[in-house]
Amino acid sequence: MTNKRVTLSVDAKVYDEYKKYCEEKGIILSKQFELFMRKELKKFKRREHD
């Protein structure tokens, strides 16, 4: 699997707070975003088959 670089626009305060949260928890910020997208896709696919 290859990685893709993306550029996002998010509220600076939210970004800074979440980045700090991830650093404190030892979490990689980009991996969190990837996991969020995977969860959303699973929800979408489930609804699509209902």
N, C-alpha and C positions, 0 to 999 in steps of 0.2 A: 504494500500500500504506500502510495506517495503522499506527501503532505502538500497542502496548498496554502500559500500566504494570502491573507485577506486584510483589508483595511476597513475598520469599523468606526463609526461615529457614535460615541456614547457620552452621557453627561459626565463631565470631568470629576465632579465630586463623587458620584457613584463609582466610577472607575477607580479612583484613588482609594476609596474605602474598601472596595472589593479586592483590589490588588493587595492591600495591607492584610486583609483577612486571609487571603491565599498564602501570603508569605508567612504569617503566623502559624498557619495550619500545615505548612510544608506542601502546599498544593500548587500545581502548575496552572496558571491562569488560562492558558490556551486549551489545556486538557479539560478544564471545567466547562469551557464553551463548547467543546466537542461533545462532551457527555450530555450537555443540555440539548444539543441538536439531535443526538441519537435518541434521547427520551421522547422528544417532540415527534420525531419521525415514527417511532413505534406507536405512539398514541394515534397519529394520523392514519397509519396503515391499519390499525385495529378498527377505527371508525369507518374506514373505506370498505372494509369487508363485512361490516354489520348490515 
